[in-house]
Amino acid sequence: MAHDDTTDRLPDEMTLDELRAEIEEIDRDLVELIARRTYVADTIAEVKAEEGLPTTDEQQEQAVMDRAGANAERFEVDANLVKAIFRLLIELNKVEQRESR
């Protein structure tokens, strides 16, 4: 992550343009993390295919959702929102896994 002088100031001390630039940087970071997560999920799908394992693992999906909820609480973010985002990520990975088989 890039570090500049604006990150040393509190958000209420930043200009609108600086705040928007901060959002742009966060958005880039989010997309990078989604790409990394997707790459790892694709690799998991390859391992599952090689080992003849089913694409869907409900127990693992539940563990992911539980972690998402716990992390949301830790960072004081709405757990329902975070879980909805993770549900979408899981569903997108499942679609990709099905298409690649």
C-alpha positions, 0 to 999 in steps of 0.5 A, spaced: 500 500 500 502 506 498 503 511 504 503 519 503 502 525 507 494 524 507 494 517 511 497 521 517 491 525 518 484 524 520 479 523 515 475 529 518 482 533 516 482 531 509 479 535 503 474 532 499 479 530 493 484 527 498 478 523 501 476 520 494 483 519 493 483 514 499 477 511 497 480 510 490 486 506 493 482 502 498 478 500 492 484 498 488 486 494 494 479 490 495 480 488 487 487 486 488 485 482 494 479 479 490 483 477 485 488 473 490 482 470 493 479 468 486 486 465 484 487 461 490 480 458 490 481 456 483 487 453 485 483 449 490 478 447 485 484 444 481 486 440 487 479 438 488 478 436 481 485 432 481 483 428 488 476 427 485 473 431 491 466 435 490 466 442 488 462 444 494 464 443 501 458 446 505 462 445 512 468 449 509 463 455 506 460 455 513 467 456 516 468 462 511 461 465 513 463 464 521 470 467 520 467 473 516 462 474 521 467 474 527 472 479 523 466 484 521 464 484 529 472 485 530 472 491 525 465 494 527 462 493 520 455 490 519 456 483 519 450 482 515 453 486 509 460 482 510 457 476 510 453 478 504 459 480 500 462 473 502 456 469 500 457 473 493 464 471 493 463 464 494 458 463 489 462 466 484 468 461 485 463 456 485 460 458 478 468 458 476 469 451 478 463 448 475 465 452 468 472 449 469 470 442 470 
